[in-house]
Amino acid sequence: MQRVVEPEILDQLAPDDPRALRARRDLRRVNALMFQDIIVARTLLKYCPAPPRVFVDLGSGDGTFILKVARRLAKRWRNVELVIVDQADAVAEETRAAFAALSWKVNVEVANVFSFMESTRRSDIDVMTANMFLHHFPEADLVRLLAKAAQVTPLFVVGELRRTRFVREAGRHMWLLGGGDVICYDGRVSARAAFIGKELSALWPQHSGWQTHERAVGPWTHVFVAQREDGAAGVD
């Protein structure tokens, strides 16, 4: 199956739109069924066992998914600065308070991901993540995004959908789980835009000093990791 990228409804809705609120609830249920927070947390601990100074999460939405990941990391990762990057600030006060209870400092950067990547001058970003986010981008934009990530972080961890017939059929039947119209449509679109094999590794900048790891985890999840061999971060 060729990868096909199409617009998703949720990306076009205001954060406080009732359909957007329901879609985010549906997404939380989907992530839970996929055990996505467990998979991402375990991957982060494998490749970054020591607490990072600054942890950037791209396309975070309302922040509740990365909060679940943070709760799984909190015993080992303390005093982390988390930068949430999204085009709108949908992070509720109770979510911010939950991060604070973990001794995590949260900053929300309201920006297009490319604007953020091109404008940041931070040299202390130790890890960057993107969950269910990269499938929104066609190949040319992915090449651009991954090239920027390689400039600003020594570790990039991605959790995505697998592009398989099983996942595509599951996306077509989200209504069986009580999903609303947005998640039922976006689920089908996401499944067609997902990843298989070593597709992301092939798009990562092909220069020495990096190791990439890409594999399927369970029936749903596609994991990609890029790690700089010297572990150093810095803006070029």
One Martini backbone bead per residue (centre of mass of N, CA, C, O) as a GRO file, in nm:
protein
  236
    1MET     BB    1   0.092   0.039   0.026
    2GLN     BB    2   0.058   0.351  -0.031
    3ARG     BB    3   0.129   0.658   0.077
    4VAL     BB    4  -0.137   0.876   0.213
    5VAL     BB    5  -0.200   1.231   0.231
    6GLU     BB    6  -0.452   1.388   0.435
    7PRO     BB    7  -0.671   1.575   0.567
    8GLU     BB    8  -0.776   1.654   0.896
    9ILE     BB    9  -1.024   1.761   1.094
   10LEU     BB   10  -0.888   1.837   1.369
   11ASP     BB   11  -0.681   2.047   1.242
   12GLN     BB   12  -0.948   2.252   1.173
   13LEU     BB   13  -1.015   2.287   1.472
   14ALA     BB   14  -1.097   2.426   1.743
   15PRO     BB   15  -1.016   2.355   2.068
   16ASP     BB   16  -1.338   2.429   2.166
   17ASP     BB   17  -1.464   2.236   1.994
   18PRO     BB   18  -1.676   1.979   2.043
   19ARG     BB   19  -1.545   1.788   1.829
   20ALA     BB   20  -1.257   1.814   1.941
   21LEU     BB   21  -1.309   1.713   2.228
   22ARG     BB   22  -1.408   1.434   2.142
   23ALA     BB   23  -1.161   1.350   1.975
   24ARG     BB   24  -0.962   1.353   2.216
   25ARG     BB   25  -1.103   1.136   2.373
   26ASP     BB   26  -1.073   0.921   2.153
   27LEU     BB   27  -0.762   0.929   2.144
   28ARG     BB   28  -0.715   0.834   2.430
   29ARG     BB   29  -0.841   0.556   2.380
   30VAL     BB   30  -0.653   0.464   2.155
   31ASN     BB   31  -0.384   0.485   2.309
   32ALA     BB   32  -0.467   0.282   2.526
   33LEU     BB   33  -0.518   0.034   2.335
   34MET     BB   34  -0.206   0.057   2.227
   35PHE     BB   35   0.000   0.127   2.457
   36GLN     BB   36   0.161   0.396   2.390
   37ASP     BB   37   0.283   0.500   2.659
   38ILE     BB   38   0.450   0.249   2.717
   39ILE     BB   39   0.621   0.243   2.461
   40VAL     BB   40   0.746   0.527   2.484
   41ALA     BB   41   0.867   0.504   2.767
   42ARG     BB   42   1.052   0.259   2.713
   43THR     BB   43   1.213   0.392   2.488
   44LEU     BB   44   1.326   0.627   2.650
   45LEU     BB   45   1.474   0.455   2.868
   46LYS     BB   46   1.662   0.305   2.674
   47TYR     BB   47   1.792   0.586   2.535
   48CYS     BB   48   1.723   0.767   2.825
   49PRO     BB   49   1.800   0.706   3.145
   50ALA     BB   50   1.858   0.993   3.189
   51PRO     BB   51   1.771   1.291   3.270
   52PRO     BB   52   1.658   1.549   3.109
   53ARG     BB   53   1.655   1.879   3.069
   54VAL     BB   54   1.512   1.880   2.776
   55PHE     BB   55   1.170   1.822   2.660
   56VAL     BB   56   1.031   1.766   2.339
   57ASP     BB   57   0.689   1.800   2.213
   58LEU     BB   58   0.525   1.725   1.921
   59GLY     BB   59   0.203   1.763   1.877
   60SER     BB   60   0.038   1.754   2.176
   61GLY     BB   61  -0.209   1.911   2.219
   62ASP     BB   62  -0.341   1.861   2.546
   63GLY     BB   63  -0.104   1.671   2.699
   64THR     BB   64  -0.212   1.384   2.802
   65PHE     BB   65  -0.015   1.185   2.681
   66ILE     BB   66   0.257   1.299   2.796
   67LEU     BB   67   0.161   1.262   3.087
   68LYS     BB   68   0.155   0.952   3.089
   69VAL     BB   69   0.453   0.926   3.030
   70ALA     BB   70   0.560   1.090   3.274
   71ARG     BB   71   0.448   0.898   3.493
   72ARG     BB   72   0.643   0.660   3.398
   73LEU     BB   73   0.917   0.849   3.445
   74ALA     BB   74   0.928   1.001   3.730
   75LYS     BB   75   1.118   0.817   3.905
   76ARG     BB   76   1.373   0.895   3.701
   77TRP     BB   77   1.240   1.173   3.614
   78ARG     BB   78   1.358   1.484   3.725
   79ASN     BB   79   1.341   1.808   3.663
   80VAL     BB   80   1.181   1.863   3.399
   81GLU     BB   81   1.173   2.024   3.084
   82LEU     BB   82   0.872   2.087   2.913
   83VAL     BB   83   0.802   2.115   2.560
   84ILE     BB   84   0.510   2.227   2.409
   85VAL     BB   85   0.409   2.172   2.065
   86ASP     BB   86   0.165   2.391   1.910
   87GLN     BB   87  -0.087   2.572   1.738
   88ALA     BB   88  -0.232   2.530   2.021
   89ASP     BB   89  -0.366   2.600   2.345
   90ALA     BB   90  -0.493   2.288   2.513
   91VAL     BB   91  -0.382   2.316   2.808
   92ALA     BB   92  -0.485   2.247   3.102
   93GLU     BB   93  -0.457   2.322   3.431
   94GLU     BB   94  -0.463   2.027   3.536
   95THR     BB   95  -0.226   1.935   3.359
   96ARG     BB   96  -0.014   2.127   3.472
   97ALA     BB   97  -0.044   2.029   3.766
   98ALA     BB   98   0.045   1.736   3.711
   99PHE     BB   99   0.332   1.806   3.631
  100ALA     BB  100   0.412   1.953   3.893
  101ALA     BB  101   0.376   1.692   4.074
  102LEU     BB  102   0.644   1.568   3.911
  103SER     BB  103   0.860   1.798   3.871
  104TRP     BB  104   0.751   1.951   3.612
  105LYS     BB  105   0.825   2.178   3.361
  106VAL     BB  106   0.595   2.384   3.166
  107ASN     BB  107   0.598   2.467   2.815
  108VAL     BB  108   0.414   2.656   2.575
  109GLU     BB  109   0.439   2.636   2.217
  110VAL     BB  110   0.293   2.851   1.988
  111ALA     BB  111   0.349   2.666   1.688
  112ASN     BB  112   0.485   2.588   1.419
  113VAL     BB  113   0.708   2.341   1.382
  114PHE     BB  114   0.898   2.492   1.186
  115SER     BB  115   0.925   2.752   1.345
  116PHE     BB  116   1.047   2.626   1.593
  117MET     BB  117   1.294   2.481   1.465
  118GLU     BB  118   1.414   2.750   1.329
  119SER     BB  119   1.418   2.939   1.606
  120THR     BB  120   1.570   2.770   1.784
  121ARG     BB  121   1.862   2.813   2.036
  122ARG     BB  122   1.883   2.558   2.180
  123SER     BB  123   2.137   2.335   2.361
  124ASP     BB  124   1.939   2.153   2.586
  125ILE     BB  125   1.822   1.935   2.403
  126ASP     BB  126   1.788   1.581   2.467
  127VAL     BB  127   1.476   1.540   2.375
  128MET     BB  128   1.246   1.415   2.117
  129THR     BB  129   0.894   1.404   2.036
  130ALA     BB  130   0.640   1.201   1.843
  131ASN     BB  131   0.283   1.149   1.847
  132MET     BB  132   0.084   1.100   1.598
  133PHE     BB  133   0.230   1.322   1.368
  134LEU     BB  134   0.399   1.248   1.102
  135HIS     BB  135   0.152   1.154   0.917
  136HIS     BB  136   0.076   1.457   0.822
  137PHE     BB  137   0.331   1.432   0.631
  138PRO     BB  138   0.489   1.465   0.364
  139GLU     BB  139   0.791   1.385   0.248
  140ALA     BB  140   0.917   1.669   0.217
  141ASP     BB  141   0.846   1.758   0.511
  142LEU     BB  142   0.991   1.530   0.656
  143VAL     BB  143   1.274   1.595   0.567
  144ARG     BB  144   1.277   1.876   0.696
  145LEU     BB  145   1.208   1.793   0.990
  146LEU     BB  146   1.441   1.585   1.037
  147ALA     BB  147   1.672   1.782   0.983
  148LYS     BB  148   1.605   1.968   1.223
  149ALA     BB  149   1.622   1.759   1.448
  150ALA     BB  150   1.930   1.693   1.399
  151GLN     BB  151   2.017   1.992   1.501
  152VAL     BB  152   1.861   1.994   1.816
  153THR     BB  153   1.893   1.672   1.872
  154PRO     BB  154   2.016   1.349   1.997
  155LEU     BB  155   1.697   1.260   2.037
  156PHE     BB  156   1.448   1.072   1.846
  157VAL     BB  157   1.101   0.993   1.922
  158VAL     BB  158   0.861   0.768   1.764
  159GLY     BB  159   0.500   0.738   1.752
  160GLU     BB  160   0.306   0.518   1.544
  161LEU     BB  161   0.149   0.397   1.287
  162ARG     BB  162   0.061   0.129   1.099
  163ARG     BB  163   0.068   0.023   0.749
  164THR     BB  164  -0.211  -0.173   0.751
  165ARG     BB  165  -0.488  -0.352   0.703
  166PHE     BB  166  -0.570  -0.375   0.997
  167VAL     BB  167  -0.558  -0.072   1.069
  168ARG     BB  168  -0.749   0.026   0.850
  169GLU     BB  169  -0.998  -0.137   0.948
  170ALA     BB  170  -1.005  -0.017   1.230
  171GLY     BB  171  -1.054   0.278   1.134
  172ARG     BB  172  -1.342   0.205   1.003
  173HIS     BB  173  -1.446   0.098   1.322
  174MET     BB  174  -1.471   0.325   1.553
  175TRP     BB  175  -1.781   0.317   1.613
  176LEU     BB  176  -1.771   0.057   1.798
  177LEU     BB  177  -1.629   0.257   2.033
  178GLY     BB  178  -1.792   0.542   2.010
  179GLY     BB  179  -1.703   0.713   1.788
  180GLY     BB  180  -1.685   0.987   1.624
  181ASP     BB  181  -1.672   1.145   1.323
  182VAL     BB  182  -1.375   1.234   1.338
  183ILE     BB  183  -1.230   0.964   1.413
  184CYS     BB  184  -1.347   0.799   1.178
  185TYR     BB  185  -1.209   0.965   0.958
  186ASP     BB  186  -0.913   1.003   1.070
  187GLY     BB  187  -0.844   0.702   1.096
  188ARG     BB  188  -0.832   0.644   0.791
  189VAL     BB  189  -0.625   0.857   0.716
  190SER     BB  190  -0.395   0.767   0.907
  191ALA     BB  191  -0.356   0.477   0.795
  192ARG     BB  192  -0.258   0.580   0.504
  193ALA     BB  193  -0.009   0.766   0.651
  194ALA     BB  194   0.160   0.564   0.758
  195PHE     BB  195   0.409   0.313   0.864
  196ILE     BB  196   0.687   0.119   0.729
  197GLY     BB  197   0.962  -0.022   0.801
  198LYS     BB  198   1.227   0.223   0.681
  199GLU     BB  199   1.110   0.509   0.606
  200LEU     BB  200   1.236   0.708   0.818
  201SER     BB  201   1.532   0.631   0.788
  202ALA     BB  202   1.547   0.726   0.484
  203LEU     BB  203   1.483   1.042   0.576
  204TRP     BB  204   1.717   1.064   0.730
  205PRO     BB  205   2.004   1.196   0.761
  206GLN     BB  206   2.293   1.085   0.556
  207HIS     BB  207   2.502   1.088   0.815
  208SER     BB  208   2.730   1.065   1.027
  209GLY     BB  209   2.659   0.989   1.386
  210TRP     BB  210   2.410   0.790   1.340
  211GLN     BB  211   2.132   0.610   1.478
  212THR     BB  212   1.879   0.381   1.363
  213HIS     BB  213   1.542   0.279   1.470
  214GLU     BB  214   1.300   0.038   1.328
  215ARG     BB  215   0.966  -0.076   1.434
  216ALA     BB  216   0.744  -0.303   1.534
  217VAL     BB  217   0.470  -0.278   1.788
  218GLY     BB  218   0.266  -0.473   1.755
  219PRO     BB  219  -0.031  -0.413   1.567
  220TRP     BB  220  -0.002  -0.071   1.560
  221THR     BB  221   0.304   0.009   1.611
  222HIS     BB  222   0.549   0.263   1.519
  223VAL     BB  223   0.905   0.283   1.565
  224PHE     BB  224   1.131   0.567   1.602
  225VAL     BB  225   1.498   0.607   1.618
  226ALA     BB  226   1.731   0.880   1.681
  227GLN     BB  227   2.094   0.869   1.749
  228ARG     BB  228   2.357   1.023   1.870
  229GLU     BB  229   2.666   0.897   1.935
  230ASP     BB  230   2.772   1.151   2.126
  231GLY     BB  231   2.505   1.301   2.262
  232ALA     BB  232   2.501   1.574   2.124
  233ALA     BB  233   2.387   1.902   2.134
  234GLY     BB  234   2.288   2.150   1.882
  235VAL     BB  235   2.298   2.440   1.702
  236ASP     BB  236   2.387   2.510   1.362
   0.00000   0.00000   0.00000
